[in-house]
Amino acid sequence: MFAALVWSLSLVMFAACDVQRRKSDAELGLNPQQIAGRKIYDSYCDRCHEPYSTRGKKGPGLQGVFKHQYLSLSGLPANDERVTDIIRVGRNAMPGYSQTLSQQDTQDLLAYMHTL
């Protein structure tokens, strides 16, 4: 019984090693617009999209989203225009945020996403 408990605790400790501490805005070198975008990301996007991973939650992970020519799932061009359309109108299971986010909010969000 004791050995099984020790083994279980060891497994939990090793699994937790994959978890990384969230970096601060300063550590990431974010400017004020990117900081505002990160707050929007945290409020609306983080529940479905991992920012610093290619692994997804409900939606795809967004690490390096603008570093590729095309978006991973849709094959659409990975540019501000296409990503703005997806944010505003939605896609598949993702809701649109045109009634929630202002144009400035969307620009701030895109500025942050370019840092991923």
C-alpha positions in Angstrom: 0.0 0.0 0.0 2.8 2.4 1.0 4.8 1.6 -2.2 1.8 2.3 -4.4 1.3 5.7 -2.7 4.9 6.6 -3.2 4.8 5.5 -6.8 1.6 7.6 -7.4 3.1 10.7 -5.8 6.3 10.2 -7.9 4.2 10.0 -11.0 2.3 13.2 -10.1 5.6 15.0 -9.4 7.1 14.0 -12.7 4.0 14.9 -14.6 4.0 18.4 -13.0 7.5 19.0 -14.4 6.0 19.7 -17.8 4.2 22.7 -16.4 6.0 26.0 -16.9 5.7 29.2 -14.9 3.8 31.9 -16.7 6.2 34.6 -17.9 5.5 38.2 -17.0 4.9 40.8 -19.7 8.3 42.3 -19.0 10.0 38.9 -19.4 8.3 38.5 -22.7 9.4 42.1 -23.7 5.8 43.1 -24.5 5.0 46.7 -25.4 1.8 48.4 -24.1 -0.3 47.4 -27.1 0.8 43.7 -26.8 0.1 43.8 -23.0 -3.4 45.0 -23.7 -3.7 42.2 -26.3 -2.5 39.6 -23.8 -5.3 40.6 -21.4 -7.8 40.2 -24.2 -6.3 36.8 -25.1 -6.5 35.7 -21.5 -10.1 36.7 -21.3 -11.4 35.3 -24.6 -8.9 33.0 -26.2 -7.0 31.1 -23.6 -9.8 28.8 -22.6 -9.6 27.1 -26.0 -6.1 28.0 -27.4 -2.7 27.4 -25.8 -0.6 30.5 -26.5 2.9 29.1 -26.1 2.3 25.6 -27.4 1.3 23.9 -30.6 -0.9 21.6 -28.5 -4.5 22.8 -28.5 -7.3 22.7 -26.0 -10.6 22.9 -27.8 -8.9 24.8 -30.6 -5.4 24.7 -32.0 -2.4 25.9 -30.1 -1.3 29.3 -31.4 2.5 29.2 -30.8 4.1 30.6 -33.9 0.7 31.2 -35.6 2.1 34.1 -37.8 5.5 32.3 -38.4 3.9 29.9 -40.9 2.5 30.7 -44.3 -0.8 29.0 -43.6 -3.0 28.4 -40.5 -2.7 24.8 -39.3 -6.3 23.6 -39.4 -8.0 25.7 -42.1 -5.1 26.2 -44.5 -6.0 29.8 -44.8 -3.2 32.4 -45.1 -1.6 33.2 -41.7 -2.0 36.9 -42.0 -3.7 39.7 -40.1 -6.6 39.9 -42.5 -7.5 36.2 -42.3 -7.0 36.0 -38.5 -9.1 39.1 -38.0 -11.9 37.5 -40.0 -11.7 34.4 -37.8 -11.8 36.5 -34.6 -14.7 38.7 -35.8 -16.8 36.0 -37.5 -15.7 32.8 -35.9 -15.0 29.5 -37.6 -16.4 26.0 -37.0 -16.9 25.7 -33.2 -15.2 29.1 -32.5 -17.7 31.9 -31.8 -17.2 35.3 -33.5 -16.3 38.3 -31.4 -17.4 41.2 -33.6 -20.1 42.2 -31.1 -17.7 41.9 -28.1 -14.3 43.2 -29.3 -13.7 46.7 -30.6 -11.5 47.3 -33.6 -8.8 48.5 -31.2 -9.2 45.3 -29.1 -8.7 43.2 -32.2 -5.6 45.2 -33.2 -4.2 44.8 -29.7 -5.0 41.0 -29.8 -3.2 40.6 -33.1 -0.2 42.6 -31.8 0.1 40.1 -29.0 -0.5 37.1 -31.2 2.4 38.2 -33.3 4.7 37.6 -30.3 3.6 33.9 -29.9 
